[in-house]
Amino acid sequence: PIEAILATGSVQAVFQPVVRLADGEVVGFEGLSRFGSEGSPVPRFRHAARVGLGTELELLAVRAIVDASCDLPAGVPVSVNLSPATVLSPDLASAIAGASRPLKLEVTEHEPVDDYRALAEAIAALGGVRLSIDDAGSGYASLQHVLRLRPQEVKLDRLWVTGIDRDPARQAMVRSMRSFVAEIGADLVAEGIERGEERDALRSLGVELGQGFLFGRPVPAASVAGT
């Protein structure tokens, strides 16, 4: 039960590298959560949201990621996934206060935003935290987030990455997204890269950053190469 996880703090932080596609250099990590031997944590977070404990579980995960990130290579940024409701939580500032490195907040698209001005103000009040929009291109909400919040980073949903080397339609969409993101002065990160051919196609389209199993699976900080 969610209540038991919150009471015991039983969440593990794992980290997946974000790399520069040109040379494979690690330029950041995405911090993710795991609950015991379960696979994807998404059902847990969705269930927590349904029972009114979504923000509490996200804050627990953020604290675990911030604590564990101390064991990563010095100075490398870490991103954490947050719903808009958690970004607005007054407890978020204390949850990230102990971060030993630059942080990015990846705002997810899975719930509507009622007040973009309040969300932008909450992010600005955190001071020095960069904003990333997750799952861009997967739905209307993510594009609304990009237009209204003007993030420093946009993460391209894996829907547009898988098989891109064999699909001119995907290539056209990513080319357009790359141009749009450049216009607003943000970085574009392609998610879900699993094959070298996908990496090469993305590079040819001007995408400079990526993550996916091709570069590394999510692992505890102690297992990250170079730590």
C-alpha positions, -999 to +999 in steps of 0.1 A: +000+000+000+011+036-006+007+044+030+033+017+039+058+030+014+054+065+028+057+053+064+089+033+057+104+054+030+110+022+009+119+037-024+152+032-043+168+058-065+183+047-099+199+068-125+200+067-163+226+087-183+218+114-207+246+116-234+259+138-262+250+119-293+281+130-312+306+112-288+286+095-261+298+118-234+276+117-203+261+152-197+235+144-171+214+118-154+177+112-150+168+101-114+141+075-113+123+055-086+120+018-080+098+001-054+112-033-044+113-059-072+085-042-092+092-031-127+079+002-138+070+026-110+043+043-131+014+022-117+024+032-081+025+069-089-008+067-107-024+048-078-010+073-053-025+102-073-059+084-074-060+081-036-048+116-030-012+108-021+005+116-053+024+146-041+036+128-010+050+099-030+067+121-055+083+141-027+096+109-011+110+099-044+127+133-049+143+131-015+157+096-023+171+108-056+187+139-041+203+118-013+216+091-037+229+116-062+257+125-039+275+093-051+274+104-088+303+121-106+307+156-092+289+185-109+268+164-133+232+176-134+203+153-123+167+156-134+137+145-114+101+138-127+074+158-111+037+165-117+026+201-118+008+196-084+041+186-068+059+216-083+034+238-066+038+220-032+054+242-005+074+212+006+093+208-026+120+234-017+130+215+014+130+182-005+156+195-030+175+217-006+203+192+000+211+187-037+249+185-043+246+193-080+224+212-105+189+200-107+163+199-135+126+195-129+110+174-156+073+183-156+051+155-168+021+159-190-002+135-173-024+160-155-038+194-166-023+227-155-050+251-142-027+281-137+005+284-157+015+317-141+015+301-106+035+271-119+061+294-135+064+315-103+068+283-082+097+272-104+113+306-104+111+307-066+132+275-063+162+295-077+186+281-102+166+250-110+162+243-147+130+233-163+125+203-186+092+192-203+089+155-205+072+133-232+070+161-258+049+151-287+029+125-268-001+147-264-016+181-263-007+189-227+031+185-232+031+210-261+010+234-240+036+231-213+064+240-238+045+270-251+034+284-218+065+276-196+093+282-221+116+255-206+154+252-210+150+216-221+124+195-240+124+157-239+112+140-271+088+111-264+101+077-274+071+073-296+089+095-322+123+078-316+116+041-320+123+031-356+130+067-367+158+055-390+131+037-411+103+061-409+102+094-430+071+106-411+089+104-377+119+121-392+098+150-405+081+154-371+115+154-352+130+178-377+101+202-370+104+197-332+141+203-334+135+236-352+108+247-328+129+239-297+158+258-312+136+288-317+128+290-280+164+285-270+160+251-254+179+218-257+161+188-273+167+153-257+156+122-275+143+095-251+142+057-256+171+053-280+179+016-282+197+011-315+227+027-331+207+034-363+182+055-343+211+075-327+226+081-361+193+092-376+187+116-348+221+131-351+215+136-388+183+156-379+203+179-356+193+163-322+224+166-300+213+148-268+197+115-260+191+087-235+180+051-237+192+015-232+218+020-260+237+042-235+228+026-202+199+013-182+188+029-149+211+017-121+219+027-085+244+055-082+271+032-069+270+012-101+274+043-124+308+041-142+333+065-128+319+066-093 
